[in-house]
Amino acid sequence: MKILLIEDNRSLAESLKRQLGKNFIVEMANSGEEGLQLALAGGQDVIILDLSLPDMSGYDICRTIRLSNVHTPVLILTGADDIASRVALLNAGADDYVTKPFSIAELKARLGALLRRAPAAYSTNILTIQDLVIDPNRRRVERSGIAIDLRRKEFDILEYLARNRGRPVTRAMILDHAWDGTKDTWNNTVDVHIKHLRDKVDRPFGAPLIKTAYGIGYMIDDM
């Protein structure tokens, strides 16, 4: 199961990622704009959204997600617990909320309830880029109908690049996604994994999809 965590407080976000990462794949966004783009791209089983973001209102993000016909369950993190605020959250399209400060046990319980109520339509979508097919639920990859065996980190990086299709991502962003951001992992670790991915995903098929974004990092671009 994959969670999209939209939280600008990096200390809280990293703490939640460590706690929830024991049971879920956690994708993090530290701004409303980045979180909205990832939510609209889809592929998550539930979205945890902080209501108070510096660049964009959580209400607006939730409304935009729903107006874009994205039905992924949304759990709001909020400091408000009055009736008017609860009504506004539900009207914006939120499915549930927890009030700060909260316990990780309560958060996990509410996530579990949302996932149990979620219909099959909420399940993670298969990603397709030309002849490359990525199934996040089964963690399977095929190209031209041929199965590709990837290690865990290789799959995580490939999926992350695919979800950001057409946009360059930095080595730091890849490190934060595929490894715990608090761990001492060198940037060249990303380069080594990208090389392995290219050996498996690109070179046997002639048409490279994984491109180098010079001075930035890497991206998947099928243009």
C-alpha positions as a Markdown table, in Angstrom:
| # | Residue | x | y | z |
|---|---|---|---|---|
| 1 | Met | 0.0 | 0.0 | 0.0 |
| 2 | Lys | 1.2 | 3.5 | -0.9 |
| 3 | Ile | 0.6 | 6.7 | 1.1 |
| 4 | Leu | 1.2 | 10.2 | -0.3 |
| 5 | Leu | 2.2 | 12.5 | 2.7 |
| 6 | Ile | 1.8 | 16.2 | 2.0 |
| 7 | Glu | 3.4 | 18.0 | 4.9 |
| 8 | Asp | 5.7 | 21.0 | 4.9 |
| 9 | Asn | 7.1 | 20.4 | 8.4 |
| 10 | Arg | 10.1 | 18.3 | 7.5 |
| 11 | Ser | 10.7 | 17.0 | 11.1 |
| 12 | Leu | 7.1 | 15.8 | 11.4 |
| 13 | Ala | 7.1 | 14.4 | 7.8 |
| 14 | Glu | 10.3 | 12.4 | 8.4 |
| 15 | Ser | 8.9 | 11.1 | 11.7 |
| 16 | Leu | 5.7 | 10.0 | 10.1 |
| 17 | Lys | 7.6 | 8.4 | 7.2 |
| 18 | Arg | 9.7 | 6.4 | 9.7 |
| 19 | Gln | 6.6 | 5.3 | 11.6 |
| 20 | Leu | 4.3 | 4.6 | 8.7 |
| 21 | Gly | 7.2 | 3.1 | 6.6 |
| 22 | Lys | 7.0 | 0.0 | 8.7 |
| 23 | Asn | 3.6 | -0.8 | 7.1 |
| 24 | Phe | 3.3 | 1.3 | 4.0 |
| 25 | Ile | 5.3 | 2.8 | 1.1 |
| 26 | Val | 5.4 | 6.5 | 1.9 |
| 27 | Glu | 5.8 | 9.1 | -0.8 |
| 28 | Met | 6.5 | 12.6 | 0.6 |
| 29 | Ala | 5.8 | 16.1 | -0.7 |
| 30 | Asn | 7.0 | 19.1 | 1.2 |
| 31 | Ser | 4.8 | 21.7 | -0.5 |
| 32 | Gly | 1.2 | 22.0 | -1.7 |
| 33 | Glu | 2.2 | 22.4 | -5.3 |
| 34 | Glu | 4.4 | 19.3 | -5.4 |
| 35 | Gly | 1.8 | 17.3 | -3.4 |
| 36 | Leu | -1.0 | 18.3 | -5.8 |
| 37 | Gln | 1.0 | 17.2 | -8.8 |
| 38 | Leu | 1.7 | 13.8 | -7.3 |
| 39 | Ala | -1.9 | 13.4 | -6.2 |
| 40 | Leu | -3.2 | 14.2 | -9.7 |
| 41 | Ala | -0.7 | 11.7 | -11.2 |
| 42 | Gly | -2.4 | 9.0 | -9.1 |
| 43 | Gly | -1.0 | 5.7 | -7.9 |
| 44 | Gln | -1.6 | 6.2 | -4.1 |
| 45 | Asp | -4.0 | 4.2 | -1.9 |
| 46 | Val | -4.5 | 7.1 | 0.5 |
| 47 | Ile | -3.4 | 10.8 | 0.8 |
| 48 | Ile | -2.4 | 12.4 | 4.1 |
| 49 | Leu | -2.8 | 16.1 | 3.7 |
| 50 | Asp | -1.7 | 18.9 | 6.1 |
| 51 | Leu | -4.4 | 21.6 | 6.1 |
| 52 | Ser | -1.9 | 24.4 | 6.8 |
| 53 | Leu | 0.6 | 24.6 | 4.0 |
| 54 | Pro | 2.6 | 27.8 | 3.2 |
| 55 | Asp | 2.1 | 27.9 | -0.5 |
| 56 | Met | -1.4 | 26.5 | -1.0 |
| 57 | Ser | -4.5 | 25.8 | 1.2 |
| 58 | Gly | -5.2 | 22.2 | 2.0 |
| 59 | Tyr | -8.9 | 22.9 | 1.3 |
| 60 | Asp | -8.0 | 24.0 | -2.2 |
| 61 | Ile | -5.8 | 21.0 | -2.8 |
| 62 | Cys | -8.6 | 18.7 | -1.7 |
| 63 | Arg | -11.2 | 20.4 | -3.9 |
| 64 | Thr | -8.9 | 20.3 | -6.9 |
| 65 | Ile | -8.2 | 16.6 | -6.4 |
| 66 | Arg | -12.0 | 15.9 | -6.3 |
| 67 | Leu | -12.8 | 18.2 | -9.2 |
| 68 | Ser | -10.1 | 16.3 | -11.2 |
| 69 | Asn | -12.0 | 13.1 | -10.6 |
| 70 | Val | -9.3 | 11.6 | -8.3 |
| 71 | His | -11.1 | 9.5 | -5.7 |
| 72 | Thr | -8.2 | 8.5 | -3.5 |
| 73 | Pro | -9.2 | 8.7 | 0.2 |
| 74 | Val | -7.9 | 11.9 | 1.8 |
| 75 | Leu | -7.0 | 12.1 | 5.5 |
| 76 | Ile | -6.5 | 15.7 | 6.8 |
| 77 | Leu | -4.0 | 16.7 | 9.5 |
| 78 | Thr | -5.5 | 19.8 | 11.2 |
| 79 | Gly | -5.2 | 21.9 | 14.3 |
| 80 | Ala | -8.9 | 22.9 | 14.2 |
| 81 | Asp | -11.6 | 20.8 | 15.8 |
| 82 | Asp | -14.7 | 23.0 | 15.7 |
| 83 | Ile | -17.9 | 21.9 | 13.9 |
| 84 | Ala | -17.6 | 24.6 | 11.2 |
| 85 | Ser | -14.1 | 23.3 | 10.3 |
| 86 | Arg | -15.2 | 19.7 | 10.2 |
| 87 | Val | -18.1 | 20.6 | 7.9 |
| 88 | Ala | -15.8 | 22.6 | 5.6 |
| 89 | Leu | -13.3 | 19.7 | 5.4 |
| 90 | Leu | -16.1 | 17.2 | 4.4 |
| 91 | Asn | -17.5 | 19.7 | 1.9 |
| 92 | Ala | -14.0 | 20.0 | 0.4 |
| 93 | Gly | -13.9 | 16.3 | -0.2 |
| 94 | Ala | -12.0 | 15.0 | 2.8 |
| 95 | Asp | -12.8 | 11.5 | 4.0 |
| 96 | Asp | -11.5 | 11.9 | 7.6 |
| 97 | Tyr | -9.2 | 14.0 | 9.7 |
| 98 | Val | -7.1 | 13.9 | 12.8 |
| 99 | Thr | -6.5 | 16.8 | 15.1 |
| 100 | Lys | -3.0 | 17.8 | 16.1 |
| 101 | Pro | -1.4 | 16.7 | 18.3 |
| 102 | Phe | -2.2 | 13.1 | 17.5 |
| 103 | Ser | -0.8 | 9.7 | 18.3 |
| 104 | Ile | 0.6 | 7.4 | 15.7 |
| 105 | Ala | -1.7 | 4.7 | 16.9 |
| 106 | Glu | -4.8 | 6.9 | 16.1 |
| 107 | Leu | -3.4 | 7.8 | 12.7 |
| 108 | Lys | -2.8 | 4.2 | 11.8 |
| 109 | Ala | -6.2 | 3.2 | 13.0 |
| 110 | Arg | -7.9 | 5.9 | 10.8 |
| 111 | Leu | -5.8 | 4.9 | 7.8 |
| 112 | Gly | -6.8 | 1.3 | 8.3 |
| 113 | Ala | -10.5 | 2.3 | 8.4 |
| 114 | Leu | -10.1 | 4.4 | 5.2 |
| 115 | Leu | -8.4 | 1.5 | 3.4 |
| 116 | Arg | -11.1 | -1.0 | 4.5 |
| 117 | Arg | -13.8 | 1.3 | 3.2 |
| 118 | Ala | -12.0 | 2.1 | 0.0 |
| 119 | Pro | -13.6 | 0.5 | -3.1 |
| 120 | Ala | -11.5 | -1.3 | -5.7 |
| 121 | Ala | -11.4 | 1.9 | -7.8 |
| 122 | Tyr | -9.0 | 3.4 | -5.3 |
| 123 | Ser | -6.4 | 0.8 | -5.9 |
| 124 | Thr | -3.1 | 1.8 | -7.5 |
| 125 | Asn | -3.1 | 2.3 | -11.2 |
| 126 | Ile | -0.7 | 0.6 | -13.6 |
| 127 | Leu | 1.8 | 3.0 | -15.1 |
| 128 | Thr | 2.4 | 2.7 | -18.8 |
| 129 | Ile | 5.1 | 4.6 | -20.8 |
| 130 | Gln | 5.4 | 3.4 | -24.4 |
| 131 | Asp | 6.1 | -0.3 | -24.1 |
| 132 | Leu | 7.1 | -0.1 | -20.4 |
| 133 | Val | 4.5 | -1.3 | -17.9 |
| 134 | Ile | 4.9 | -0.8 | -14.2 |
| 135 | Asp | 2.4 | -2.5 | -11.8 |
| 136 | Pro | 3.0 | -0.9 | -8.3 |
| 137 | Asn | 0.6 | -3.3 | -6.5 |
| 138 | Arg | 2.5 | -6.4 | -7.6 |
| 139 | Arg | 5.8 | -4.6 | -8.0 |
| 140 | Arg | 6.2 | -6.0 | -11.5 |
| 141 | Val | 7.8 | -4.4 | -14.5 |
| 142 | Glu | 7.5 | -5.5 | -18.2 |
| 143 | Arg | 8.8 | -4.0 | -21.4 |
| 144 | Ser | 7.6 | -5.2 | -24.8 |
| 145 | Gly | 5.9 | -7.9 | -22.9 |
| 146 | Ile | 9.1 | -9.2 | -21.4 |
| 147 | Ala | 9.3 | -9.4 | -17.5 |
| 148 | Ile | 12.1 | -7.4 | -15.9 |
| 149 | Asp | 13.5 | -8.5 | -12.6 |
| 150 | Leu | 14.3 | -5.5 | -10.4 |
| 151 | Arg | 15.7 | -5.2 | -6.9 |
| 152 | Arg | 13.6 | -3.3 | -4.4 |
| 153 | Lys | 15.5 | 0.0 | -4.6 |
| 154 | Glu | 15.6 | -0.2 | -8.4 |
| 155 | Phe | 11.9 | -0.6 | -8.6 |
| 156 | Asp | 11.3 | 2.3 | -6.2 |
| 157 | Ile | 13.5 | 4.6 | -8.3 |
| 158 | Leu | 11.9 | 3.5 | -11.6 |
| 159 | Glu | 8.4 | 4.0 | -10.2 |
| 160 | Tyr | 9.4 | 7.4 | -8.8 |
| 161 | Leu | 10.8 | 8.5 | -12.2 |
| 162 | Ala | 7.7 | 7.2 | -14.0 |
| 163 | Arg | 5.3 | 9.1 | -11.7 |
| 164 | Asn | 7.3 | 12.2 | -12.4 |
| 165 | Arg | 7.3 | 11.5 | -16.1 |
| 166 | Gly | 8.6 | 14.4 | -18.1 |
| 167 | Arg | 10.0 | 16.2 | -15.1 |
| 168 | Pro | 13.6 | 16.0 | -13.9 |
| 169 | Val | 14.2 | 14.9 | -10.3 |
| 170 | Thr | 17.4 | 15.5 | -8.4 |
| 171 | Arg | 19.6 | 12.9 | -6.8 |
| 172 | Ala | 18.6 | 14.3 | -3.4 |
| 173 | Met | 14.9 | 13.8 | -4.3 |
| 174 | Ile | 15.6 | 10.2 | -5.3 |
| 175 | Leu | 17.6 | 9.6 | -2.2 |
| 176 | Asp | 14.7 | 10.9 | -0.1 |
| 177 | His | 12.2 | 8.7 | -1.8 |
| 178 | Ala | 14.0 | 5.4 | -2.1 |
| 179 | Trp | 16.1 | 5.7 | 1.1 |
| 180 | Asp | 15.3 | 7.1 | 4.6 |
| 181 | Gly | 16.4 | 10.8 | 4.2 |
| 182 | Thr | 18.1 | 10.6 | 7.6 |
| 183 | Lys | 20.5 | 7.9 | 6.5 |
| 184 | Asp | 24.0 | 8.7 | 5.3 |
| 185 | Thr | 23.7 | 7.6 | 1.7 |
| 186 | Trp | 26.0 | 9.0 | -1.0 |
| 187 | Asn | 24.7 | 10.6 | -4.2 |
| 188 | Asn | 26.8 | 8.1 | -6.3 |
| 189 | Thr | 24.5 | 5.4 | -4.9 |
| 190 | Val | 21.8 | 6.9 | -7.1 |
| 191 | Asp | 24.1 | 6.8 | -10.1 |
| 192 | Val | 24.9 | 3.2 | -9.5 |
| 193 | His | 21.3 | 2.2 | -9.3 |
| 194 | Ile | 20.4 | 4.2 | -12.4 |
| 195 | Lys | 23.2 | 2.4 | -14.3 |
| 196 | His | 21.6 | -1.0 | -13.2 |
| 197 | Leu | 18.2 | 0.2 | -14.3 |
| 198 | Arg | 19.5 | 1.3 | -17.7 |
| 199 | Asp | 21.1 | -2.1 | -18.1 |
| 200 | Lys | 17.8 | -3.8 | -17.4 |
| 201 | Val | 15.1 | -1.4 | -18.7 |
| 202 | Asp | 16.8 | 0.4 | -21.6 |
| 203 | Arg | 19.7 | -1.3 | -23.2 |
| 204 | Pro | 18.1 | -4.6 | -24.1 |
| 205 | Phe | 15.3 | -2.7 | -25.9 |
| 206 | Gly | 17.1 | -0.2 | -28.0 |
| 207 | Ala | 15.1 | 2.9 | -27.1 |
| 208 | Pro | 16.2 | 4.6 | -23.9 |
| 209 | Leu | 13.6 | 6.0 | -21.6 |
| 210 | Ile | 15.8 | 7.0 | -18.6 |
| 211 | Lys | 17.5 | 10.2 | -19.5 |
| 212 | Thr | 20.1 | 12.3 | -17.7 |
| 213 | Ala | 19.0 | 15.8 | -16.8 |
| 214 | Tyr | 22.4 | 17.5 | -16.9 |
| 215 | Gly | 23.1 | 19.6 | -13.9 |
| 216 | Ile | 19.9 | 18.3 | -12.2 |
| 217 | Gly | 19.5 | 14.5 | -12.0 |
| 218 | Tyr | 17.4 | 12.1 | -14.0 |
| 219 | Met | 14.1 | 11.8 | -15.7 |
| 220 | Ile | 11.9 | 9.5 | -17.8 |
| 221 | Asp | 11.1 | 11.1 | -21.0 |
| 222 | Asp | 9.5 | 9.2 | -24.0 |
| 223 | Met | 9.6 | 12.2 | -26.4 |
